[in-house]
Amino acid sequence: MSAPQSQFGVLPRIHAVGLEQALAFWQTCPKATPFMHPQVLGALCSEVTWWLAEVDAKPVCLWPACVRLDGVRDTPEFSYYVGPSWAPIASAGSARARMMLRGAVIHALCTHMVQQYRGFSCELPPGDQDLRGFRWWALARGRESQLRIKPQYTGVIRELATLDESAILQRFSTKRRSCVRRYQREHTPLQRPWELADCLRLYAQLAQRVSQSHLRTRDLELAALCALVGDGLGFVHAYTDSDGQPIRGLRLVLTLGDTACDVLSIADPQARASDLSAWMTWRALLHGRVAGVKAHDFNGANGLTRASDIHSYGAEAELYFSIEYSESHATG
């Protein structure tokens, strides 16, 4: 059954807010993700409009509308879980009160996004799995067939800060543990200062290797990610095998709050064959543990090859959803 706005008994107010208010909301949001941080999203987009839903003058939900660096209106490249985020008040009260508040807010925000942009796309973070508000909204419009909800999976290691070095390695599959130990035994990995040029070079090699030409157009996003690391919002580990040799492997991780997002892991073909990628993963997890990271998210584990690789490091599968609606495709 559809649920028009009036049935919820709540009338949210939707309005745009600035960076300061968006940051204040992020800091109090219990499920805030690194990619929803205004500084991160601002770096990866040419334009971000932060739409805030308020009920009785209290902030309830914040949803950014993004224009990517290439000018396309969509969530940015490399990002995950960019979409509605909820204030603690959305989890307060009875089950019915929470359901009605969420339904009203989603209804109002979806309606606003369609009025402004004729559609929307977003992702909900792991743990946010109540999709009914979106379905009720689409049903009320008579456009449920235009609402596309896609289940996705990522891989996450939780409570990382409580694990010691041995426990982290023990979570790896037998093959991955062997890779790390063999690399330690046969190589002397040297961590070296890195530059944006190293990242661009290794990423271009990746694009050529997997024959995906669109990967070659991400220089702006890579530069933005490296700049965020330079601003202290993450770390890069860059390795080579011997003095005087170029960087052969690089891993870029964003860390905000108690969450790390594994954004980029790239290595040249020879380094990949020598188990450097497994070594870099292990070192990144150790770095996060020391830094107090509780959750290390590998950001996506959907394809068989990628899922097999991520779960070989002990990451557990977690469900999240991508949601898309386009008014221009509606019929009837």
C-alpha positions as CSV (number, residue, x, y, z in Angstrom):
1,M,0.0,0.0,0.0
2,S,1.3,3.5,-0.8
3,A,1.8,6.0,1.9
4,P,1.3,9.7,0.9
5,Q,3.1,12.3,2.9
6,S,0.0,13.1,5.0
7,Q,-0.3,9.6,6.4
8,F,3.0,10.0,8.4
9,G,1.7,12.8,10.6
10,V,5.1,14.6,10.2
11,L,6.0,17.4,7.8
12,P,9.7,17.8,7.4
13,R,11.3,21.0,6.2
14,I,13.9,20.6,3.5
15,H,16.6,23.3,3.0
16,A,20.2,23.7,1.9
17,V,22.9,24.2,4.5
18,G,26.5,25.2,4.4
19,L,29.7,23.3,5.1
20,E,29.8,24.3,8.7
21,Q,26.4,22.9,9.5
22,A,27.1,19.8,7.3
23,L,30.3,19.1,9.3
24,A,28.5,19.5,12.6
25,F,25.9,17.0,11.5
26,W,28.5,14.5,10.3
27,Q,30.3,14.8,13.7
28,T,27.1,13.8,15.6
29,C,25.9,11.1,13.1
30,P,26.3,7.6,14.6
31,K,26.8,6.0,11.2
32,A,28.8,8.7,9.6
33,T,31.1,7.4,6.9
34,P,34.4,8.9,5.7
35,F,33.0,9.7,2.2
36,M,30.2,11.7,3.7
37,H,32.7,14.1,5.4
38,P,32.2,17.5,3.8
39,Q,35.9,17.9,3.2
40,V,36.2,14.5,1.5
41,L,33.1,14.9,-0.6
42,G,34.0,18.5,-1.5
43,A,37.4,17.4,-2.8
44,L,35.9,14.6,-5.0
45,C,33.1,16.8,-6.5
46,S,32.9,20.0,-8.4
47,E,29.7,20.9,-6.6
48,V,27.9,19.6,-3.5
49,T,24.6,20.8,-2.2
50,W,23.8,19.6,1.3
51,W,20.0,19.1,1.8
52,L,18.9,19.0,5.4
53,A,15.6,17.6,6.6
54,E,14.4,19.1,9.9
55,V,11.4,18.2,12.0
56,D,10.2,20.6,14.6
57,A,13.4,22.6,13.9
58,K,15.6,19.6,14.8
59,P,18.1,18.2,12.2
60,V,17.1,14.6,11.2
61,C,18.7,13.7,7.9
62,L,21.3,15.1,5.6
63,W,21.5,14.1,1.9
64,P,24.2,15.6,-0.4
65,A,23.5,16.2,-4.1
66,C,26.7,15.9,-6.0
67,V,28.3,16.8,-9.3
68,R,31.4,14.8,-10.0
69,L,34.6,16.3,-11.2
70,D,33.8,15.4,-14.8
71,G,30.6,17.4,-14.6
72,V,28.2,14.4,-14.3
73,R,25.5,14.7,-11.6
74,D,26.1,11.6,-9.6
75,T,28.0,10.3,-6.6
76,P,31.7,10.7,-7.1
77,E,34.2,8.2,-8.4
78,F,35.9,6.0,-5.7
79,S,33.2,6.9,-3.2
80,Y,30.9,4.6,-1.2
81,Y,27.8,5.2,0.9
82,V,27.1,8.7,-0.3
83,G,23.4,9.3,0.5
84,P,21.1,10.0,3.4
85,S,22.7,10.0,6.8
86,W,20.7,10.2,10.0
87,A,21.0,12.1,13.3
88,P,20.6,10.2,16.6
89,I,17.1,11.5,17.0
90,A,16.0,9.2,14.1
91,S,16.8,6.2,16.3
92,A,14.9,7.5,19.4
93,G,11.4,6.6,20.5
94,S,9.2,3.7,19.8
95,A,9.4,1.4,16.8
96,R,6.4,3.0,15.2
97,A,7.6,6.6,15.9
98,R,10.9,5.8,14.3
99,M,9.2,4.2,11.3
100,M,6.9,7.2,10.8
101,L,9.7,9.7,11.1
102,R,11.9,7.9,8.7
103,G,9.1,7.4,6.2
104,A,8.1,11.1,6.3
105,V,11.7,12.3,5.9
106,I,12.5,10.0,3.0
107,H,9.2,10.9,1.3
108,A,10.0,14.6,1.6
109,L,13.7,14.3,0.6
110,C,12.9,12.1,-2.4
111,T,10.2,14.4,-3.6
112,H,12.6,17.4,-3.2
113,M,15.4,15.6,-5.1
114,V,13.1,14.8,-8.0
115,Q,11.8,18.4,-8.1
116,Q,15.4,19.7,-8.1
117,Y,17.1,17.2,-10.3
118,R,14.5,14.8,-11.8
119,G,16.0,11.9,-10.0
120,F,18.6,10.7,-7.6
121,S,21.2,8.0,-6.9
122,C,22.6,7.1,-3.5
123,E,24.0,4.3,-1.4
124,L,23.1,3.4,2.2
125,P,25.9,2.3,4.5
126,P,26.0,-1.2,6.0
127,G,23.5,-1.5,8.8
128,D,21.0,0.9,7.2
129,Q,18.7,-1.7,5.6
130,D,15.2,-0.3,6.0
131,L,14.2,0.5,2.4
132,R,10.4,0.8,3.0
133,G,10.4,4.6,2.9
134,F,11.7,4.6,-0.6
135,R,9.2,2.0,-1.8
136,W,6.3,3.8,-0.1
137,W,7.4,7.1,-1.8
138,A,7.6,5.5,-5.2
139,L,4.3,3.7,-4.8
140,A,2.6,7.0,-3.8
141,R,3.9,8.5,-7.1
142,G,2.8,5.4,-9.1
143,R,6.4,5.0,-10.2
144,E,7.6,1.9,-8.3
145,S,9.0,0.4,-11.5
146,Q,11.3,3.4,-11.9
147,L,12.9,2.8,-8.4
148,R,15.9,0.6,-8.7
149,I,17.2,-0.9,-5.5
150,K,20.4,-3.1,-5.8
151,P,21.9,-5.2,-3.0
152,Q,25.6,-4.9,-2.8
153,Y,28.3,-6.3,-0.5
154,T,31.5,-5.0,1.0
155,G,34.1,-6.6,3.2
156,V,34.8,-5.2,6.7
157,I,37.2,-6.1,9.5
158,R,35.6,-4.8,12.7
159,E,37.2,-4.3,16.1
160,L,40.6,-4.0,14.4
161,A,42.0,-2.0,17.3
162,T,41.5,-4.9,19.7
163,L,43.6,-7.3,17.5
164,D,47.3,-7.7,17.9
165,E,49.7,-8.3,15.0
166,S,49.5,-12.1,15.3
167,A,45.7,-12.1,15.5
168,I,45.4,-9.9,12.3
169,L,47.6,-12.3,10.4
170,Q,45.8,-15.3,11.7
171,R,42.6,-14.0,10.2
172,F,44.2,-14.3,6.7
173,S,43.6,-17.4,4.6
174,T,46.5,-19.9,4.6
175,K,47.5,-18.7,1.1
176,R,47.6,-15.1,2.2
177,R,49.6,-15.8,5.3
178,S,52.1,-17.7,3.1
179,C,52.2,-14.7,0.7
180,V,53.1,-12.3,3.5
181,R,55.7,-14.6,5.1
182,R,57.3,-15.4,1.7
183,Y,57.5,-11.7,0.8
184,Q,59.2,-11.0,4.1
185,R,61.6,-13.8,3.6
186,E,62.5,-13.1,0.0
187,H,62.3,-9.3,-0.2
188,T,63.3,-6.2,1.8
189,P,60.4,-3.9,1.3
190,L,61.4,-0.2,1.6
191,Q,58.8,2.3,2.4
192,R,59.5,5.5,0.4
193,P,58.3,9.0,0.1
194,W,55.8,9.2,-2.7
195,E,54.4,11.8,-5.1
196,L,51.1,12.1,-7.1
197,A,53.1,11.1,-10.2
198,D,53.7,7.7,-8.6
199,C,50.0,7.2,-8.1
200,L,49.1,8.3,-11.6
201,R,51.8,6.0,-13.1
202,L,50.7,2.9,-11.3
203,Y,47.0,3.6,-11.9
204,A,47.7,4.0,-15.6
205,Q,49.4,0.6,-15.6
206,L,46.3,-0.8,-13.9
207,A,44.0,0.7,-16.6
208,Q,46.1,-0.8,-19.3
209,R,46.3,-4.2,-17.7
210,V,42.6,-4.6,-17.2
211,S,41.7,-2.9,-20.6
212,Q,39.3,-0.4,-19.1
213,S,39.8,2.9,-20.9
214,H,37.5,4.8,-18.5
215,L,40.1,4.2,-15.7
216,R,42.5,6.6,-17.5
217,T,40.2,9.6,-17.0
218,R,40.4,9.6,-13.2
219,D,43.5,11.8,-12.7
220,L,41.5,14.6,-11.1
221,E,40.0,12.2,-8.5
222,L,43.4,10.6,-7.8
223,A,44.9,14.1,-7.3
224,A,42.0,15.0,-4.9
225,L,42.5,11.8,-2.9
226,C,46.2,12.4,-2.6
227,A,45.5,15.9,-1.4
228,L,43.2,14.6,1.3
229,V,45.9,12.4,2.6
230,G,48.2,15.4,2.6
231,D,45.6,17.2,4.7
232,G,45.8,14.4,7.3
233,L,42.6,12.5,6.4
234,G,44.4,9.2,5.6
235,F,47.7,7.6,4.7
236,V,49.6,6.3,1.8
237,H,52.1,3.5,2.0
238,A,54.5,3.4,-1.0
239,Y,57.0,0.6,-1.4
240,T,59.9,-0.4,-3.5
241,D,62.3,-3.3,-3.3
242,S,65.7,-1.5,-3.4
243,D,67.3,1.9,-3.3
244,G,67.1,3.9,-6.5
245,Q,64.1,1.9,-7.8
246,P,60.8,3.6,-8.6
247,I,57.8,3.1,-6.3
248,R,56.4,-0.3,-7.3
249,G,53.3,-0.5,-5.0
250,L,51.0,2.0,-3.4
251,R,48.1,1.8,-1.0
252,L,45.8,4.8,-0.2
253,V,43.5,4.6,2.8
254,L,41.2,7.3,4.1
255,T,40.8,7.4,7.8
256,L,38.2,9.5,9.6
257,G,36.8,8.9,13.1
258,D,37.3,5.2,13.8
259,T,36.8,4.0,10.2
260,A,39.3,3.3,7.5
261,C,38.3,3.1,3.8
262,D,40.6,1.1,1.6
263,V,40.4,3.3,-1.5
264,L,43.3,2.3,-3.7
265,S,45.8,-0.6,-3.8
266,I,47.9,-0.7,-6.9
267,A,51.2,-2.3,-7.9
268,D,53.1,-3.0,-11.0
269,P,52.9,-6.4,-12.6
270,Q,56.3,-7.6,-11.2
271,A,55.4,-6.5,-7.7
272,R,52.0,-8.2,-7.9
273,A,53.7,-11.4,-8.8
274,S,56.0,-11.0,-5.8
275,D,53.2,-10.8,-3.2
276,L,53.7,-7.1,-2.5
277,S,49.9,-6.6,-2.5
278,A,49.4,-9.0,0.3
279,W,52.3,-7.3,2.2
280,M,50.8,-3.9,1.7
281,T,47.4,-5.1,3.0
282,W,48.9,-6.5,6.1
283,R,50.9,-3.3,6.8
284,A,47.8,-1.1,6.2
285,L,45.8,-3.1,8.8
286,L,48.7,-2.8,11.3
287,H,48.8,0.9,10.7
288,G,45.1,1.2,11.3
289,R,45.2,-0.8,14.5
290,V,47.9,1.4,16.0
291,A,45.9,4.5,14.9
292,G,42.8,3.2,16.8
293,V,40.8,2.2,13.7
294,K,37.8,0.0,14.7
295,A,36.5,-0.8,11.2
296,H,38.6,-1.3,8.1
297,D,36.3,-1.3,5.1
298,F,37.7,-2.7,1.8
299,N,34.9,-0.8,-0.1
300,G,33.2,-3.3,-2.3
301,A,33.3,-7.1,-2.6
302,N,30.8,-7.8,-5.3
303,G,32.7,-9.5,-8.2
304,L,33.9,-13.0,-7.5
305,T,37.6,-12.2,-8.0
306,R,37.5,-9.2,-5.8
307,A,35.4,-10.8,-3.1
308,S,37.7,-13.8,-3.0
309,D,40.7,-11.5,-2.5
310,I,39.1,-9.3,0.2
311,H,37.7,-12.2,2.2
312,S,41.2,-13.9,2.1
313,Y,42.3,-11.1,4.5
314,G,39.6,-12.0,7.0
315,A,37.1,-9.4,6.1
316,E,33.4,-10.3,6.7
317,A,30.7,-9.7,4.1
318,E,28.4,-6.8,4.9
319,L,25.3,-5.9,3.0
320,Y,24.5,-2.4,1.7
321,F,22.2,-1.0,-0.9
322,S,22.4,1.3,-3.9
323,I,19.2,3.2,-4.8
324,E,18.4,5.0,-8.1
325,Y,15.4,6.8,-9.4
326,S,15.1,8.7,-12.7
327,E,11.9,10.7,-13.4
328,S,12.9,11.0,-17.1
329,H,12.5,7.3,-17.5
330,A,9.0,7.2,-15.9
331,T,6.1,6.1,-18.0
332,G,2.3,6.1,-17.6
